[in-house]
Amino acid sequence: MYFYTGAAKIDTDPEVTDMYNRLKKMGYPKDKLVLHYNEKGSHNAVFWQHIFSEFLTAMVFREVKPLK
């Protein structure tokens, strides 16, 4: 699963981070989870376009290492 979020009040955090942590606690394999947190990010396409290749790699090739 791939999660992307920005800071509270401008995006969907802390709910996204909470869900990510709950899945880990429930035993979901850590190597199948990605949380990409962008402190300056917000819920719009301008930010999504920068992480789209990372998302595709995670979904298509099942490689879940976030881009640096």
C-alpha positions as CSV (number, residue, x, y, z in Angstrom):
1,M,0.0,0.0,0.0
2,Y,1.2,3.4,-0.8
3,F,0.3,6.5,1.3
4,Y,1.2,10.0,0.5
5,T,0.4,13.0,2.8
6,G,1.3,16.5,3.7
7,A,1.2,18.4,6.9
8,A,-1.9,18.8,9.1
9,K,-4.3,21.6,8.1
10,I,-3.1,21.6,4.5
11,D,-3.5,17.9,3.7
12,T,-4.7,14.6,5.2
13,D,-2.3,14.1,8.0
14,P,-2.4,12.9,10.9
15,E,-5.1,10.5,9.6
16,V,-2.9,9.0,6.9
17,T,0.0,8.4,9.3
18,D,-2.4,6.9,11.9
19,M,-3.7,4.4,9.3
20,Y,-0.1,3.5,8.2
21,N,0.8,2.8,11.8
22,R,-2.3,0.8,12.5
23,L,-1.6,-1.4,9.5
24,K,1.9,-2.1,10.8
25,K,0.6,-2.9,14.3
26,M,-2.0,-5.3,12.8
27,G,0.9,-7.2,11.1
28,Y,0.7,-5.9,7.6
29,P,4.1,-6.6,6.1
30,K,6.4,-3.5,6.5
31,D,8.0,-4.2,3.1
32,K,4.6,-3.8,1.5
33,L,3.9,-0.4,2.9
34,V,5.2,3.0,1.9
35,L,4.5,6.3,3.7
36,H,5.7,9.3,1.8
37,Y,5.3,12.3,4.1
38,N,5.9,15.8,2.5
39,E,5.7,18.5,5.2
40,K,5.0,21.1,2.5
41,G,2.8,18.9,0.4
42,S,-1.0,19.3,0.0
43,H,-3.9,17.5,-1.5
44,N,-3.5,18.5,-5.2
45,A,-2.0,17.4,-8.5
46,V,0.9,19.8,-8.3
47,F,2.4,17.7,-5.5
48,W,1.2,14.3,-6.8
49,Q,3.0,14.8,-10.1
50,H,6.3,14.8,-8.3
51,I,5.7,11.4,-6.6
52,F,3.8,9.7,-9.5
53,S,6.8,7.7,-10.6
54,E,7.4,6.5,-7.1
55,F,3.8,5.5,-6.8
56,L,3.9,3.6,-10.1
57,T,7.0,1.7,-9.1
58,A,5.4,0.7,-5.8
59,M,2.2,-0.4,-7.4
60,V,3.5,-2.1,-10.6
61,F,6.8,-3.5,-9.6
62,R,6.0,-3.9,-5.9
63,E,9.1,-2.1,-5.0
64,V,8.3,0.1,-2.1
65,K,11.4,2.1,-1.4
66,P,10.6,5.8,-1.4
67,L,12.5,8.0,-3.8
68,K,15.2,10.2,-2.2
